[in-house]
Amino acid sequence: MKSSIVFEKNVVEFVTVAAEYCIFLEQINGKERAQATDVLLKLLPLLYLKASMLPEEDSDETVVLSESVTEQDYDAVRADVASLLGSDDDYLEVFLEEMKYSDVPVRKTVSEDLADIYQPIKNFIESFRSGVNEIMTEAVVCCREQFVSYWGQTLTNTLRALHSLHYSQQDSYGEV
């Protein structure tokens, strides 16, 4: 039965990491930049790993998931991360389809990318909290589809930018 996937080990582990990611971003305001980038460099690969291990299931078109993340929620996460990173929020993206046909690099921001990852994951967590097997199962299916089609690639691109930022910070402070 399809609803049984919600109790599979890989799903439970993804839920745990996804919730940690959301909580961390919701509480990022006031954190030190080096601490925040260090935590993100640990959370993001774990989030990617656990999402890649979600089971493949077919969508149940009759189940409609609600969107719990408001525009204000999204903007608050984005603004808090942008404030933390300041001028280091920007990075040049090279893994976009448009880059094949452009001589001009595409500018992206870590803050928007992290908020773009936050939105479907927070929606997933809120749907999962319903406790209704059909909704929880559909949330897993939807989250996996979004991971494959969008936020997985966004995560890897952002990870590259965060890695550069974090370790260039350490070099400038004489740390290794």
QUIQUIPE-V100253 format. One record per residue. N is the residue number from 1. RES is the residue in one small letter. SS is DSSP state (a for helix, b for strand, c for the rest). PHI is phi in whole degrees, 0 to 359 (* if undefined). NEAR is the number of other ideal C-beta (glycine too) atoms within 8 Angstrom. Layout:
BEGIN
((N:RES:SS:PHI:NEAR) (N:RES:SS:PHI:NEAR))
END
This chain:
BEGIN
((1:m:c:*:3) (2:k:a:299:8) (3:s:a:294:9) (4:s:a:291:7) (5:i:a:297:11) (6:v:a:294:11) (7:f:a:254:6) (8:e:c:292:9) (9:k:a:306:5) (10:n:a:296:10) (11:v:a:289:13) (12:v:a:300:9) (13:e:a:294:10) (14:f:a:297:13) (15:v:a:304:10) (16:t:a:298:8) (17:v:a:292:12) (18:a:a:299:14) (19:a:a:296:9) (20:e:a:299:9) (21:y:a:301:14) (22:c:a:298:12) (23:i:a:299:8) (24:f:a:299:11) (25:l:a:294:13) (26:e:a:292:7) (27:q:c:246:7) (28:i:c:286:12) (29:n:c:300:7) (30:g:c:94:3) (31:k:c:280:9) (32:e:c:288:5) (33:r:a:301:9) (34:a:a:297:10) (35:q:a:293:8) (36:a:a:295:11) (37:t:a:294:12) (38:d:a:298:9) (39:v:a:296:9) (40:l:a:297:11) (41:l:a:292:12) (42:k:a:263:8) (43:l:a:289:12) (44:l:a:298:13) (45:p:a:297:9) (46:l:a:294:9) (47:l:a:298:14) (48:y:a:299:12) (49:l:a:302:8) (50:k:a:293:13) (51:a:a:292:12) (52:s:a:292:8) (53:m:c:261:8) (54:l:c:296:13) (55:p:c:291:9) (56:e:c:273:4) (57:e:c:223:10) (58:d:c:276:5) (59:s:c:288:8) (60:d:c:261:10) (61:e:c:300:4) (62:t:c:277:4) (63:v:c:267:9) (64:v:c:252:4) (65:l:c:269:10) (66:s:c:273:7) (67:e:c:264:5) (68:s:c:269:8) (69:v:c:281:10) (70:t:c:273:6) (71:e:a:300:5) (72:q:a:293:6) (73:d:a:299:9) (74:y:a:301:12) (75:d:a:297:9) (76:a:a:295:8) (77:v:a:297:15) (78:r:a:300:12) (79:a:a:294:9) (80:d:a:296:12) (81:v:a:291:15) (82:a:a:299:11) (83:s:a:295:8) (84:l:a:297:11) (85:l:a:272:12) (86:g:a:57:7) (87:s:a:291:5) (88:d:a:274:7) (89:d:a:290:10) (90:d:b:281:8) (91:y:b:208:10) (92:l:b:265:8) (93:e:b:263:11) (94:v:c:243:7) (95:f:c:255:7) (96:l:c:256:7) (97:e:a:303:4) (98:e:a:297:7) (99:m:a:295:11) (100:k:a:300:5) (101:y:a:247:4) (102:s:c:235:8) (103:d:c:266:2) (104:v:c:255:4) (105:p:c:297:8) (106:v:b:266:11) (107:r:b:273:8) (108:k:b:233:12) (109:t:b:232:10) (110:v:a:300:15) (111:s:a:299:14) (112:e:a:290:9) (113:d:a:298:14) (114:l:a:296:14) (115:a:a:291:14) (116:d:a:294:10) (117:i:a:282:14) (118:y:a:302:14) (119:q:a:304:10) (120:p:a:292:13) (121:i:a:288:14) (122:k:a:295:12) (123:n:a:300:14) (124:f:a:300:13) (125:i:a:301:12) (126:e:a:295:11) (127:s:a:294:15) (128:f:a:295:12) (129:r:c:293:6) (130:s:c:300:8) (131:g:c:80:4) (132:v:c:268:6) (133:n:a:308:7) (134:e:a:296:9) (135:i:a:290:12) (136:m:a:297:14) (137:t:a:296:15) (138:e:a:296:13) (139:a:a:297:13) (140:v:a:297:16) (141:v:a:300:12) (142:c:a:296:13) (143:c:a:297:15) (144:r:a:296:13) (145:e:a:299:9) (146:q:a:292:10) (147:f:a:300:13) (148:v:a:295:6) (149:s:a:274:5) (150:y:a:214:9) (151:w:a:287:11) (152:g:a:295:11) (153:q:a:292:8) (154:t:a:300:11) (155:l:a:300:13) (156:t:a:294:10) (157:n:a:295:12) (158:t:a:292:13) (159:l:a:301:12) (160:r:a:299:9) (161:a:a:294:12) (162:l:a:294:13) (163:h:a:301:9) (164:s:a:299:9) (165:l:a:297:12) (166:h:a:297:12) (167:y:a:280:8) (168:s:a:286:8) (169:q:a:297:11) (170:q:a:297:10) (171:d:a:298:9) (172:s:a:288:6) (173:y:c:263:7) (174:g:c:79:4) (175:e:c:266:5) (176:v:c:233:3))
END
